[in-house]
Amino acid sequence: MKNVNLIEDNINNLTELWKTVSGSFLSYHTTALFEYSKIENSGWPNKLWFRKDISKKDVTEISTILQANSELAFAYWDIFGTKSYEILDAYGFQLKSEQVAMALKLDQKFSLQHQLTFKRVSTEQDAKIWADLYPHAFGYVISKEILIHNHQDVQFYLVSLDQQPIGTFMLFQTQNTIGIHGLGVIPEMRRKGFAEEIMKYALNLSIDLNADYALLQASAMGKDIYTRLGFEDLFVIKNYVLNNN
């Protein structure tokens, strides 16, 4: 599956999502070299990314932007086969996290156990519930204003068990692909199969939206679930911050 188109589709879906949500706050910036999205009072997206491989001469400019915007992380796509991330390691950047970009061809629906209920966020009250829940699952904030400003372009879903909110996810469509983002369950509800059930529901929704592929960026915590459902690895995303030591 590791074809160039799916790699490009994965990056495009993710960065278009960042651009969309930050654009509504006039917080998307672009230069000849790179782009970045930074929203005040939110832990997301707050990313800087390049349109090409990096070289030593780019390090100063990356450092300048990150120094001026301490909330930003640099998203490095490990797709070039050059190990250019070693430049970042050598120049005092710190690896904050890694994700695996993955894809699944959508060709059949999944059966659900129907324990959970799903509600698309469309009101300010729902946006607040979603935004209050999200940090418990992920450890950082997505402000309710992001949902209020973007609920037409991004599908935000609140997941409940017995009318108690326990999880979140987002869908974002680009052409014939759907990105599944922010899929999480609060810690006290983990290891009960709920994350897998939520993903199956999200995949079924993606089929209803006529998408050919589902795309995501998996943390170490979620990757086994997605592999079990048939997702295949595309590439690694390395998220770097400045080392302030």
N, C-alpha and C positions, 0 to 999 in steps of 0.2 A: 504493500500500500504506500510505501514511502515515495510518492511521486511529488514532483515540484509543485503541481497545482494545489494539492491538499496542504502542503506546507505554507504556500502563499495564502491560501484561503484561511488557514488558521490564524496567521499573523494579521491578515486584513480584518477578519471578524473582530479580533481582540482590540486592535488599534482603532477601528471604526467605532466600537463601543466606547472606548475612552474619549475619542474625539466628540462623539455625539453628546455624552453626558456633560463633558466639561465645556463644550461649545455653548450650551444653554446658560452657562455662567460667565461667558466671555473668558474662559480659563484655558482655552486651547491655544498653543503657540507653535509656530513653525519657522524654521530657518532653512537655509540651503542644505544644511548638514543633518539636522535632526528635528524631532517634534517633541513637545511635552504637554502634559495635562496636569493641572494642579488646581484643586478646588479647596478654598479656605474652609476650615472647620469640618473637614472630612478626611478620613484615612484612605480614601480611594477616589479616582484612580491614581493620581499623583505619581505618574511614570514619565520617564524620558526614554525615547527610543530612536534608533538610527534607521535609515532606509537602505543602508549598505553595511559592509563589514567595517570595523574600526581599525585605525592604525595609531601609531604613537603620537602623531601630530594632532589627533583628536582629543587626547587626554586632557589637555589644558582647558579646552572649551567645556568638556563634560564636567570637569572639576569646578569650574567657575559657576556653572548653572546650579550644580548640587550644593555648593557652598552658600549660594544666595537663596536656595530653596531647600531647607534641611529636610522637608517632608518628602522630597522626591527620591525615587529609586530609579536606577538605570536598568531597563529591561534589555538584556543581551540575548539575541537569538543564536543559539549554537548550531548554525546551519551551514557554515562556510567551509568547514574542514580545515581551518587555518589555526585553530587554538588561539585566536586573537584575544580571548578572555585572559590569557596569561599576561597581556599588557596591563589589564586592570589590576590583576593580582600584584604585579611588580610595582605599580604606581600608587599603592596605598588604598585601593578600594577594598571593601569588605563584602563578601558574599552574604547577603541577608537571607535569601531563600532560593530554592529551585523548584521548578514545576516541569512536568512532562506534558507537552502538547500532544493531543490524541485525537483520533477521528474514528467514526463508526459509519459505515454505509447503512442507510435506513431502508430496510427491505421487509421488515415484519414487525407487527406490534407485539408488545409484551403483555402478559396477563398480570393483573393487579390483585392484591389481597383485599383492597378496599377498606383497610383500617383507617386510612388517612383521608382528610378532606383538604381540598385545594381551592384557593381563592385568589383571583388576579387582583392586584392592588389598583384601585381606581379612586379612592377617596383619601382625604388628608388623615382621617382617623386610621385607616388601614396602613397608610404610609408610616405613621408614627409607630404602630405596633411592629411593623416589619423592621423599621430602623432601630427600635429599642431591642429587638430580638437578635439582630445580626451580629453585634459585637460579642454576644455570648458564644456564638458558634465560631467566629473568626478572630476575635481579639482586636479588631479595629472597627472604626465607625464609617458607615455610609449614611450621610445625613438624610433626614426625611425630605428635605428640599430637593435632593437629587431625584427622588421618586416622584415628587409632585411635578417637577419640571419635565420629566422624561417618560412618564408612564404611557404616553402614546407610542413612542418609538421603541421603548424597551418594555418587555413584559415582565413585571415583578410579581412573583407568586408567594403567598403566605401559606404555610402548611400547618395543619392542626391535627391533633389527636384528642378526641372527646372534647372538642371545642376549645382546647388549650393550644396556643401557637407553639410549635416545636422546631420549625425549620423554614428555610427560605431557598429560593432560586430565582434566576433571571433567564429569559430567552432573548436573544438578539439575532435577527435574521439579516444575512447579507447574501443577495442572489439566491442560489439554491442550497445554501448552507445555513444551519442554525447553530449559534454558539450557546452553550449551556454554562452559565456563570453563577458564582455565589451560592452554590448548592451546599447547604450546611445544616446540621442538626445541633441543637444545644447539648452540652456535654452529658447532662443527666439522662438524655434519651438516646445516647449512642449504643452501639452493639446490640440493637434490637431489630436490625434489618430495615430501619426506616430510610436511611440514605439511599439504599438500593431501590426501595419502593418509589421514592421521590424521583430518582433518575429514570426509572421505567416510565413513570407518568410524564416526565419531561420529554422523553424520547417519543412516546405516543403522540404528544402534542406536536412535536416537530414533524412527524409523519402527516398529521392533519393539516399542517401548514405547507405541505408539498415540498419539504426539504429532501434533498438527496443524501446529505451527510450531516451528522451531528459532530460538533467540534467542542473541545474543552481543553483546559489546562489544569492538570491534576497535581495536587499535593501528594506527599508520601502517604498521608492518611487515607485518601480516597482512591488511590491508583488501583489497588487490588480489586475493588468493586467494579471499576470501569473495565478493567481487563477481563473480568469474569463475564461482563455483559457483551464483550466482543470488540471493545475499543482497541485500536492498535496505536503504538507509539509513533510519533512523527519526529520530534526533536525535543531538546531540553531548553528551557528558558532559565537563565541565571539572572537573579535580581541583585544588583549591587548598590551599596551606599558608600559614602565617604567614611573612611576609618578616622575617627576623631581622636584616637589615642596619640 
